[in-house]
Amino acid sequence: MMLTKPINEIIEQIIRERNISLERIAADIGVTSMTIYRWKRGQAMPKSRIVLNALSEYTNKSLATN
C-alpha cells in the first residue's frame, strides 16, 4: 500500500477527522511521539518503507471507521 498524500497531510487528516493525539498515532504505529511531531512539521520523513506502510494501513483503518 502506497501513500497518496504527503505524510504531514495524512497526520493532519487523522488528527482532525479522528480527534486523536500525536501520542496515540505514535503508539499505534510503533514510533515515538517526537517522530510523529517531526513528520507533521516537515522536519523529517520516515526512512523505512515498513513505517510508511504501517502509517498507510493505520490511516486506512482509522478513516474507514468514521
JOGI-V776084 format. One record per residue. N is the residue number from 1. NEAR is the number of other ideal C-beta (glycine too) atoms within 8 Angstrom. Layout:
n	near
N	NEAR
N	NEAR
This chain:
n	near
1	5
2	5
3	9
4	3
5	7
6	6
7	12
8	10
9	8
10	12
11	13
12	9
13	11
14	14
15	12
16	7
17	9
18	9
19	5
20	8
21	6
22	11
23	8
24	8
25	14
26	13
27	7
28	7
29	10
30	7
31	7
32	6
33	8
34	6
35	10
36	14
37	9
38	9
39	14
40	11
41	7
42	5
43	5
44	6
45	5
46	9
47	4
48	6
49	5
50	6
51	12
52	11
53	9
54	10
55	13
56	11
57	9
58	12
59	11
60	9
61	8
62	12
63	11
64	6
65	5
66	6
